[in-house]
Amino acid sequence: MPAITYAVSGMSCGHCRATLTKAIGELDGVSGVEVDLDAGHVTVTSAGEPDDALIAETVDEAGYELTGRV
């Protein structure tokens, strides 16, 4: 299963981690989400190649900004 790491700005606390873990984790095909607040990274594990646009939209709707892959 591929794991892709994204740079996400605006995360600062456990609530941010929980919000993004839940929102991204609900997307089809996503099997895992790891949020590293210190690095500003979110790693998404999925069954296939993740849909960057959909993940970016989900992150945006949660109140954060996906700035690209790491």
N, C-alpha and C positions, 0 to 999 in steps of 0.2 A: 504494500500500500504506500503510495507516494505521500511524503510530508513536505508541504510548502510553507515557508516562513515569509510573513508579510510584516512590513513596518507600519505601525499604527500610532498616530499621535493622539494625545488627549487623555491617555490612560494614566491614572495616578493612585488607585486604591483597590481594595478587595472587591468593592462594588463594581468597579470597571471590569475586573477579571470575571466576576460572576455574570455580568450582563453580556459580555462578548462570548463567553463560553456557552451560555444558553442560546443566544441568538444564532451563532454560527453552527453550533451543534445540532440545531433543528433543521438545517439544510439537508436536502436529499444527498446521499452519498458520503456525507461527512461522518467519520467514525471516531474522531478525536480532535480536541482543541486544547492547546497549551498556551497560556498567556504569560509572558515574561514582562512584568511592569518595568523593571529596571532598564531593560534593553529596549523597551517599546516594540516588542515583537509578539506576533501571534502565529503559532504554528498549527496548520490545519492538516490533518491526516484524512485521506478520503480513498474511496474504492477506485477512483480513476482520477484523471486530471481535473483539478478543481476549476470551477467557473470563476475566474478572477472578477469579472464584472458583477456577478451575483454576490460574491463575498464583499466586494467594495460597497455595494448598495446596502447590504445588511449591516456592515460596520457603520456606514453613514447614518442609517436609520436609528442605530443605537446611540448616536451622538458623538461618534469618533471619526477619524479620517484615516483611511488606508492610503499610504503614500507610495506603495509599490512592493515588489518582491525583494527579499534580502538575498 
